[in-house]
């Protein structure tokens, strides 16, 4: 008999950063390795990745990493993992090509080459488990779910999916394969919960394609379309609509080379002949003959629209008569930004239309789709993943409606370990699963204290006090000099600055005449007393930075 463990390293009680592991006896199978883009409170952080501590400590047991699709929430953290744990990576053709691009752009992982292309017919026997795949419908081609067949039953991970009978062959779900897997007996189903709480029916891609064409065909002026580069299905619909409407397309955006051109090369994106023109060639065409397609990762197209509206974009400026067509559905965190962007566009003379005005657009399964997946699989145990807690809870309720008792449904947290042993699934401890924050080339060196300081700096600024002393003579050589950034305007706050300098002088004098002089105590005393004084006067708490210089006849030192 085998022991099966299921570990969500991330992707539960949060959006993005999907990464799960299934342990079968001594082998560890990693499912996806994604990142998430930070919310507003993570000041200066570029991306957030999972904690790989457990995998690094058990590197010799990791059989491989298995990827479901080519979005950043599934492959984005791969460069950081393979630089620590050199294990084979498996995925479909497009997914592997995008993963290679990510890995090659990271200095620590660019020499990694252990990639393996699979398809829906691939079966890999690792002894403890047989890994196979099933084709799913998502907003990027070559998306698959993963099946791990063990002695105790099959563990199924859906990845991102939805059901759409109208999907073109490149995006179509293999329903027969789903039925086959379910008939073999599913021990546990890990299913995406991203859309579990929204009962509104998601529009089919055929309906969306029709909406995109109608919008483009009805507008008489220039059209600027904002889309996420990794949503290749939407990009394809825009290209098809442009061709049908007799327009040329100008491609812009930061992720163009990384994603769209890769998809073109692999023929996963069909580009109509003679439809693309360069930025330099735009002037040859009338506004009504053009579509400008602005792409990028999540949030980037919206920021580019802001630059176009305030005329700081290097290639495009919004003019009177422009239609700005937003074909991406913003996250909750981005809604305020989108609203501000729309206001800026109207001020610049443009008009805004969003694809979500008329249709419910999503690449994720709605409640009925989620229940249909459960009906296909008929799992003994159900584990909702990929979503915030309210979405996991909504998904759990959907499972219970189908007859799965709540005792067999597990809403997990990051790092929780579920163990199936002696015919019973139960909680079995936890493993490290912190958020690892990436800032520039720094990996994990930004913690809560640094983030707190950044938050304070962004709210109340910094207050720097520089004073020079002579400890031998026990006197202040140079009176305190004060500099402030982001706190108060110094010229308009002369009294406050003077009082702060006097307070600093009193503190320094007291410490100089003390029998137990310590640099750390002096600086901390300055921080504490100035903090109280400044808060009393301004109700603000800036970061206070004391700089103490020591001077004598032989040398000068800074403390």
C-alpha positions as CSV (number, residue, x, y, z in Angstrom):
1,X,0.0,0.0,0.0
2,X,1.2,3.5,-0.9
3,X,1.1,6.6,1.3
4,X,-0.1,9.7,-0.7
5,X,0.4,13.2,0.6
6,X,-1.0,16.4,-1.0
7,X,0.7,19.7,-0.2
8,X,-0.4,23.1,-1.5
9,X,2.7,25.3,-1.3
10,X,0.7,28.3,-2.5
11,X,-2.3,29.1,-4.6
12,X,-4.8,28.6,-1.7
13,X,-6.4,31.5,0.1
14,X,-4.8,33.8,-2.5
15,X,-5.0,34.5,-6.2
16,X,-2.1,33.3,-8.4
17,X,1.2,31.7,-7.4
18,X,-0.2,28.2,-8.0
19,X,2.1,25.4,-6.8
20,X,1.1,22.1,-5.4
21,X,2.9,18.8,-4.7
22,X,1.7,15.2,-4.6
23,X,4.0,12.8,-2.7
24,X,3.6,9.1,-3.4
25,X,5.8,7.1,-1.0
26,X,9.3,8.5,-1.7
27,X,8.6,10.6,-4.8
28,X,7.5,14.2,-5.0
29,X,5.6,15.4,-8.0
30,X,5.3,19.2,-8.3
31,X,2.3,20.6,-10.1
32,X,2.8,24.1,-11.5
33,X,5.3,26.7,-10.3
34,X,3.7,30.1,-10.6
35,X,4.1,33.6,-9.2
36,X,1.7,36.5,-8.5
37,X,2.1,40.2,-9.0
38,X,2.0,42.2,-5.8
39,X,-1.0,44.1,-4.5
40,X,-0.6,47.8,-3.7
41,X,0.7,47.3,-0.1
42,X,3.8,45.4,-1.3
43,X,5.7,48.6,-2.1
44,X,8.5,48.2,-4.6
45,X,8.1,44.4,-4.8
46,X,8.3,43.0,-8.4
47,X,6.7,39.6,-7.9
48,X,5.9,37.1,-5.1
49,X,6.9,33.4,-5.4
50,X,6.3,30.3,-3.3
51,X,8.6,29.1,-0.6
52,X,10.8,26.3,-2.0
53,X,12.4,25.3,1.4
54,X,10.7,21.9,1.6
55,X,11.6,21.0,-2.0
56,X,15.2,22.1,-1.6
57,X,15.6,20.0,1.6
58,X,14.1,17.0,-0.3
59,X,15.7,17.7,-3.7
60,X,16.7,14.1,-4.3
61,X,13.1,13.0,-4.0
62,X,11.6,15.5,-6.5
63,X,10.6,13.5,-9.6
64,X,9.7,16.5,-11.8
65,X,7.8,19.7,-12.2
66,X,4.6,19.3,-14.3
67,X,3.1,22.5,-15.9
68,X,-0.5,23.0,-16.9
69,X,-0.2,26.1,-19.1
70,X,1.9,29.1,-20.0
71,X,0.6,31.8,-17.8
72,X,2.7,33.4,-15.1
73,X,0.6,32.0,-12.3
74,X,1.6,28.5,-13.5
75,X,5.2,29.0,-14.8
76,X,6.5,32.4,-13.5
77,X,8.4,31.1,-10.5
78,X,10.2,28.3,-12.4
79,X,13.5,30.1,-12.9
80,X,13.8,30.5,-9.1
81,X,13.0,26.8,-8.4
82,X,15.3,25.2,-11.0
83,X,18.2,27.4,-9.9
84,X,17.9,25.7,-6.5
85,X,16.6,22.2,-7.5
86,X,17.7,20.8,-10.8
87,X,14.8,18.5,-11.8
88,X,13.1,17.8,-15.1
89,X,10.3,20.0,-16.3
90,X,7.3,18.7,-18.3
91,X,4.8,20.6,-20.3
92,X,3.1,21.0,-23.6
93,X,4.9,22.6,-26.6
94,X,3.9,26.3,-26.1
95,X,4.1,26.0,-22.3
96,X,7.7,24.7,-22.5
97,X,8.8,27.4,-24.9
98,X,7.4,30.1,-22.7
99,X,9.0,28.4,-19.6
100,X,12.3,28.4,-21.5
101,X,12.0,32.1,-22.1
102,X,11.4,32.8,-18.4
103,X,14.3,30.5,-17.3
104,X,16.8,32.0,-19.9
105,X,16.2,35.5,-18.7
106,X,17.3,34.7,-15.1
107,X,21.0,34.8,-14.5
108,X,20.9,32.0,-12.0
109,X,18.8,29.6,-14.1
110,X,19.7,30.4,-17.7
111,X,21.9,27.3,-18.1
112,X,19.0,24.9,-17.2
113,X,18.0,22.7,-20.1
114,X,16.1,19.8,-18.7
115,X,12.8,20.4,-20.4
116,X,10.5,17.7,-21.8
117,X,7.5,18.3,-24.2
118,X,4.4,16.2,-23.6
119,X,0.9,16.2,-25.0
120,X,-2.5,14.7,-24.1
121,X,-1.4,11.3,-25.2
122,X,1.8,11.2,-23.1
123,X,2.0,8.7,-20.2
124,X,5.1,8.7,-17.9
125,X,5.6,5.8,-15.5
126,X,7.6,6.7,-12.4
127,X,7.0,3.5,-10.6
128,X,5.1,5.0,-7.7
129,X,2.7,6.9,-10.1
130,X,1.8,7.1,-13.7
131,X,1.5,10.7,-14.9
132,X,-0.8,11.5,-17.8
133,X,-2.5,14.6,-19.1
134,X,-5.9,15.8,-20.5
135,X,-6.6,18.8,-22.7
136,X,-8.6,21.7,-21.3
137,X,-10.0,25.0,-22.5
138,X,-8.4,28.2,-21.2
139,X,-7.3,31.5,-22.7
140,X,-4.0,30.2,-24.0
141,X,-3.4,27.1,-26.2
142,X,-1.8,23.9,-25.0
143,X,-3.5,24.0,-21.6
144,X,-3.8,20.6,-19.8
145,X,-4.8,19.1,-16.6
146,X,-2.7,16.5,-14.8
147,X,-3.6,13.0,-13.7
148,X,-1.4,11.0,-11.2
149,X,-2.5,7.4,-11.0
150,X,-1.3,5.6,-7.9
151,X,-2.1,2.3,-6.2
152,X,-4.6,4.1,-4.0
153,X,-6.4,5.8,-6.8
154,X,-5.9,8.8,-9.0
155,X,-5.1,12.4,-7.9
156,X,-6.3,14.9,-10.5
157,X,-5.3,18.6,-10.8
158,X,-7.4,20.6,-13.2
159,X,-5.2,23.7,-13.6
160,X,-7.1,26.7,-15.0
161,X,-10.1,25.6,-17.1
162,X,-13.6,26.2,-18.3
163,X,-16.0,24.3,-20.5
164,X,-16.9,25.9,-23.8
165,X,-18.5,23.6,-26.5
166,X,-17.9,26.3,-29.1
167,X,-14.1,26.4,-28.6
168,X,-12.0,26.0,-31.7
169,X,-10.0,22.7,-31.9
170,X,-6.8,24.3,-30.6
171,X,-8.6,25.2,-27.3
172,X,-11.1,22.4,-27.1
173,X,-11.5,20.2,-24.0
174,X,-11.2,16.4,-24.4
175,X,-14.4,15.3,-22.7
176,X,-13.9,11.7,-23.5
177,X,-10.6,11.7,-21.7
178,X,-12.2,13.3,-18.6
179,X,-14.8,10.5,-18.6
180,X,-12.0,7.8,-18.8
181,X,-10.1,9.3,-15.9
182,X,-13.3,9.4,-13.8
183,X,-14.2,5.8,-14.6
184,X,-10.9,4.6,-13.3
185,X,-11.5,6.0,-9.8
186,X,-10.4,9.4,-8.6
187,X,-9.0,9.5,-5.0
188,X,-8.7,13.3,-4.8
189,X,-9.6,16.2,-7.1
190,X,-7.7,19.5,-6.9
191,X,-9.9,21.9,-8.9
192,X,-9.6,25.6,-9.7
193,X,-11.9,27.9,-7.6
194,X,-11.2,31.3,-9.3
195,X,-14.8,31.8,-10.4
196,X,-16.6,29.6,-7.9
197,X,-18.6,32.4,-6.3
198,X,-20.0,34.0,-9.4
199,X,-23.2,32.4,-10.7
200,X,-23.4,34.4,-13.9
201,X,-22.9,32.3,-17.0
202,X,-19.5,33.0,-18.7
203,X,-19.8,34.0,-22.4
204,X,-18.6,31.5,-24.9
205,X,-15.6,32.4,-27.0
206,X,-17.8,32.5,-30.1
207,X,-20.0,35.1,-28.4
208,X,-16.9,37.1,-27.4
209,X,-15.5,36.9,-30.9
210,X,-18.8,38.3,-32.3
211,X,-18.7,41.1,-29.7
212,X,-15.1,42.0,-30.5
213,X,-15.9,42.1,-34.3
214,X,-19.1,44.2,-33.8
215,X,-17.2,46.7,-31.7
216,X,-14.3,47.1,-34.1
217,X,-16.5,47.1,-37.2
218,X,-18.9,49.8,-35.9
219,X,-16.3,52.4,-35.0
220,X,-15.3,54.9,-37.6
221,X,-12.0,56.2,-36.1
222,X,-8.8,54.7,-34.7
223,X,-9.1,51.9,-32.2
224,X,-6.7,51.2,-29.4
225,X,-7.1,47.8,-27.9
226,X,-5.7,46.8,-24.4
227,X,-5.2,43.1,-23.9
228,X,-3.1,40.9,-21.6
229,X,-0.4,39.4,-23.9
230,X,-0.8,35.9,-22.4
231,X,-4.5,35.8,-23.3
232,X,-3.7,34.5,-26.8
233,X,-7.3,33.6,-27.5
234,X,-8.3,37.3,-27.1
235,X,-5.4,38.4,-29.3
236,X,-6.5,35.9,-31.9
237,X,-10.0,37.3,-31.9
238,X,-8.8,40.8,-32.3
239,X,-6.6,39.9,-35.2
240,X,-9.4,38.0,-36.9
241,X,-11.8,40.9,-36.4
242,X,-9.3,43.4,-37.8
243,X,-8.9,41.3,-40.9
244,X,-12.6,41.0,-41.4
245,X,-13.1,44.8,-40.8
246,X,-10.3,45.7,-43.2
247,X,-8.0,47.2,-40.7
248,X,-4.2,47.0,-40.1
249,X,-2.8,46.1,-36.7
250,X,0.1,47.7,-34.9
251,X,1.5,45.6,-32.1
252,X,3.0,47.3,-29.0
253,X,3.7,46.3,-25.5
254,X,6.4,44.9,-23.3
255,X,5.6,41.2,-23.6
256,X,5.2,41.2,-27.4
257,X,8.5,39.4,-28.1
258,X,8.2,37.0,-25.2
259,X,4.7,35.6,-25.7
260,X,3.0,36.7,-29.0
261,X,6.0,36.1,-31.3
262,X,6.7,32.7,-29.6
263,X,3.0,31.7,-30.3
264,X,3.4,32.9,-33.9
265,X,6.5,30.8,-34.4
266,X,4.8,27.7,-33.0
267,X,1.6,28.4,-35.1
268,X,-0.4,28.7,-31.9
269,X,-1.4,32.2,-33.1
270,X,-2.7,32.5,-36.6
271,X,-1.8,35.9,-38.1
272,X,-3.8,36.9,-41.2
273,X,-1.5,37.8,-44.1
274,X,-0.4,41.4,-44.5
275,X,-2.3,42.6,-41.5
276,X,0.6,43.7,-39.3
277,X,2.3,47.1,-39.7
278,X,5.1,48.6,-37.7
279,X,4.9,51.7,-35.5
280,X,6.9,53.6,-38.1
281,X,4.3,52.7,-40.9
282,X,1.3,54.0,-38.9
283,X,1.5,57.4,-40.6
284,X,0.8,55.8,-44.0
285,X,-2.7,54.9,-42.9
286,X,-5.9,56.8,-42.0
287,X,-7.1,56.5,-38.4
288,X,-10.1,54.4,-39.4
289,X,-7.7,51.9,-41.0
290,X,-5.8,51.1,-37.8
291,X,-6.0,49.1,-34.7
292,X,-3.2,49.6,-32.1
293,X,-3.0,46.5,-30.0
294,X,-1.3,47.3,-26.6
295,X,-0.3,44.1,-24.8
296,X,1.6,43.3,-21.7
297,X,1.4,41.3,-18.4
298,X,-1.5,42.0,-16.0
299,X,-1.9,45.7,-15.4
300,X,0.7,46.8,-18.0
301,X,-1.8,47.6,-20.8
302,X,-3.7,49.8,-18.4
303,X,-0.6,51.7,-17.4
304,X,0.3,52.1,-21.1
305,X,-3.1,53.6,-21.7
306,X,-2.4,56.2,-19.0
307,X,0.8,57.2,-20.8
308,X,-1.1,57.5,-24.1
309,X,-3.7,59.7,-22.4
310,X,-1.2,62.0,-20.8
311,X,0.9,62.1,-24.0
312,X,4.0,60.5,-22.5
313,X,3.8,57.2,-24.4
314,X,6.7,57.0,-26.9
315,X,4.7,55.8,-29.8
316,X,1.0,56.6,-29.4
317,X,-1.0,59.5,-28.1
318,X,-4.8,59.4,-27.6
319,X,-6.5,61.8,-29.9
320,X,-10.1,63.1,-30.4
321,X,-12.2,60.3,-32.0
322,X,-10.1,57.4,-30.7
323,X,-11.9,54.4,-29.2
324,X,-10.0,52.7,-26.4
325,X,-11.3,49.1,-26.2
326,X,-10.4,47.3,-22.9
327,X,-10.6,43.5,-23.6
328,X,-9.2,42.4,-20.2
329,X,-11.3,42.0,-17.1
330,X,-9.5,43.9,-14.3
331,X,-9.0,42.3,-10.9
332,X,-10.6,43.8,-7.8
333,X,-7.2,45.4,-7.0
334,X,-7.1,47.1,-10.4
335,X,-10.6,48.4,-10.5
336,X,-9.7,51.8,-9.1
337,X,-6.8,52.1,-11.5
338,X,-9.0,51.3,-14.5
339,X,-11.6,53.9,-13.4
340,X,-8.9,56.6,-13.2
341,X,-7.5,55.5,-16.5
342,X,-10.9,55.8,-18.2
343,X,-11.2,59.4,-16.8
344,X,-7.8,60.3,-18.2
345,X,-8.8,58.9,-21.6
346,X,-12.0,60.9,-21.8
347,X,-10.0,64.0,-20.8
348,X,-7.7,63.3,-23.7
349,X,-10.6,63.2,-26.2
350,X,-11.0,59.4,-26.4
351,X,-13.9,57.1,-25.7
352,X,-13.7,54.0,-23.6
353,X,-15.5,50.7,-24.0
354,X,-14.9,47.6,-22.0
355,X,-15.6,44.0,-23.2
356,X,-17.1,43.3,-19.8
357,X,-19.9,45.9,-20.3
358,X,-22.1,43.4,-22.2
359,X,-20.6,40.0,-21.4
360,X,-19.3,38.1,-18.5
361,X,-15.8,37.3,-19.7
362,X,-13.5,34.8,-17.9
363,X,-11.1,32.0,-18.7
364,X,-12.2,30.2,-15.5
365,X,-15.0,27.8,-14.9
366,X,-18.3,29.1,-13.5
367,X,-20.2,27.1,-10.8
368,X,-21.9,24.8,-13.3
369,X,-18.7,24.0,-15.0
370,X,-17.1,23.2,-11.7
371,X,-19.8,20.8,-10.8
372,X,-19.6,19.3,-14.2
373,X,-15.9,18.6,-13.6
374,X,-16.8,17.0,-10.3
375,X,-19.4,14.8,-12.0
376,X,-16.8,13.7,-14.6
377,X,-14.3,12.8,-11.8
378,X,-16.6,11.6,-9.0
379,X,-13.7,12.0,-6.5
380,X,-13.7,10.5,-3.0
381,X,-12.0,13.6,-1.6
382,X,-12.3,17.1,-2.9
383,X,-9.7,19.9,-2.4
384,X,-10.6,23.3,-3.8
385,X,-7.5,25.3,-4.9
386,X,-6.6,28.4,-6.9
387,X,-8.5,31.1,-5.1
388,X,-9.1,33.3,-2.0
389,X,-10.8,31.7,1.0
390,X,-14.3,32.9,0.0
391,X,-13.8,31.2,-3.4
392,X,-12.6,28.0,-1.9
393,X,-15.5,28.0,0.5
394,X,-18.0,28.6,-2.4
395,X,-16.4,25.7,-4.3
396,X,-16.7,23.4,-1.2
397,X,-20.4,24.2,-1.1
398,X,-20.8,23.3,-4.7
399,X,-19.1,20.0,-4.0
400,X,-21.4,19.3,-1.1
401,X,-24.4,20.0,-3.3
402,X,-23.3,17.0,-5.4
403,X,-23.2,14.7,-2.4
404,X,-19.6,15.0,-1.3
405,X,-19.7,15.2,2.5
406,X,-18.0,18.2,4.1
407,X,-15.8,15.8,6.1
408,X,-14.2,14.7,2.8
409,X,-13.7,18.3,1.6
410,X,-10.5,20.0,2.7
411,X,-10.0,23.8,2.5
412,X,-6.3,24.1,3.1
413,X,-3.9,26.8,3.9
414,X,-0.4,27.3,2.4
415,X,1.9,24.5,3.6
416,X,-0.8,22.2,5.0
417,X,-0.1,18.5,4.5
418,X,-3.0,16.1,3.7
419,X,-2.1,12.5,4.0
420,X,-4.0,9.4,2.7
421,X,-3.0,6.4,4.7
422,X,-4.9,3.3,5.7
423,X,-7.8,4.3,3.5
424,X,-8.3,7.6,5.2
425,X,-7.4,11.2,4.3
426,X,-6.5,13.6,7.2
427,X,-4.4,16.6,8.1
428,X,-0.8,15.7,8.9
429,X,1.1,18.8,9.9
430,X,2.6,21.5,7.7
431,X,5.7,22.5,5.8
432,X,7.3,26.0,5.3
433,X,5.2,28.1,2.9
434,X,5.9,31.8,3.4
435,X,5.6,34.4,0.7
436,X,9.0,35.0,-0.9
437,X,9.3,38.5,-2.3
438,X,11.4,39.4,-5.3
439,X,12.7,43.0,-5.5
440,X,15.2,43.5,-8.4
441,X,17.8,40.8,-8.1
442,X,17.0,40.2,-4.4
443,X,15.2,37.0,-3.6
444,X,13.6,36.7,-0.2
445,X,15.7,39.5,1.3
446,X,12.7,41.8,1.8
447,X,10.8,41.0,4.9
448,X,8.0,42.6,7.0
449,X,10.3,45.1,8.6
450,X,11.5,46.4,5.3
451,X,7.9,46.6,3.9
452,X,6.8,48.4,7.0
453,X,9.6,51.0,6.6
454,X,8.6,51.4,2.9
455,X,5.0,51.9,4.0
456,X,6.0,54.6,6.5
457,X,8.2,56.3,4.0
458,X,5.4,56.4,1.5
459,X,3.0,57.8,4.0
460,X,5.0,60.2,6.2
461,X,8.5,60.5,4.6
462,X,11.9,60.6,6.3
463,X,13.5,63.0,8.8
464,X,17.3,63.0,8.9
465,X,19.3,64.5,11.8
466,X,23.1,65.0,11.4
467,X,25.2,66.1,14.4
468,X,29.0,66.1,15.0
469,X,30.4,65.5,18.5
470,X,33.7,65.2,20.3
471,X,33.5,62.6,23.0
472,X,36.8,63.5,24.6
473,X,35.7,67.1,25.2
474,X,32.1,66.0,25.8
475,X,30.7,68.6,23.5
476,X,28.8,69.1,20.3
477,X,31.2,70.3,17.6
478,X,28.6,71.0,14.9
479,X,25.0,71.9,15.7
480,X,22.3,69.4,14.4
481,X,21.5,69.8,10.8
482,X,18.1,68.6,9.7
483,X,16.9,67.4,6.3
484,X,13.4,66.2,5.5
485,X,11.9,64.4,2.4
486,X,8.2,63.7,2.1
487,X,7.5,64.9,5.6
488,X,7.2,68.7,5.7
489,X,8.5,71.6,3.6
490,X,11.4,72.8,5.7
491,X,11.2,76.5,4.7
492,X,7.6,76.6,5.8
493,X,8.3,74.8,9.1
494,X,11.2,76.7,10.6
495,X,9.8,76.6,14.1
496,X,9.4,72.8,14.0
497,X,12.9,72.3,12.6
498,X,14.4,74.6,15.2
499,X,12.6,72.8,18.1
500,X,13.7,69.4,16.7
501,X,17.3,70.6,16.6
502,X,17.1,71.9,20.1
503,X,15.6,68.6,21.3
504,X,18.4,66.7,19.6
505,X,21.1,68.9,21.2
506,X,19.6,68.3,24.7
507,X,19.6,64.5,24.1
508,X,23.2,64.5,22.8
509,X,24.4,66.6,25.7
510,X,22.8,64.3,28.2
511,X,24.4,61.2,26.7
512,X,27.9,62.9,26.3
513,X,27.9,63.5,30.1
514,X,26.6,60.1,31.0
515,X,29.0,57.5,32.5
516,X,27.7,54.7,30.2
517,X,27.8,56.3,26.8
518,X,26.6,54.0,24.0
519,X,26.1,54.9,20.3
520,X,23.0,52.6,20.0
521,X,21.3,54.1,23.1
522,X,22.0,57.7,21.8
523,X,20.5,57.0,18.4
524,X,17.5,55.2,19.8
525,X,16.8,58.0,22.3
526,X,16.9,60.6,19.4
527,X,14.5,58.4,17.5
528,X,12.0,58.0,20.4
529,X,12.0,61.6,21.6
530,X,11.8,63.1,18.1
531,X,9.1,60.7,17.1
532,X,6.9,61.8,20.0
533,X,7.7,65.5,19.4
534,X,6.9,65.3,15.7
535,X,3.7,63.4,16.2
536,X,2.5,65.9,18.8
537,X,3.1,68.7,16.4
538,X,2.1,67.1,13.0
539,X,0.2,63.8,13.8
540,X,2.6,62.1,11.4
541,X,5.3,59.5,12.1
542,X,8.2,59.8,9.6
543,X,11.1,57.5,9.5
544,X,13.8,59.2,11.7
545,X,17.4,58.6,10.7
546,X,20.0,60.0,13.2
547,X,23.5,60.3,11.8
548,X,26.1,61.0,14.5
549,X,29.6,62.1,13.4
550,X,32.6,61.8,15.8
551,X,35.4,64.3,15.5
552,X,38.8,64.6,17.3
553,X,42.3,65.7,16.5
554,X,43.3,62.5,14.8
555,X,40.3,61.4,12.7
556,X,36.6,61.8,12.1
557,X,34.1,58.9,12.2
558,X,30.5,58.5,11.3
559,X,28.1,56.5,13.5
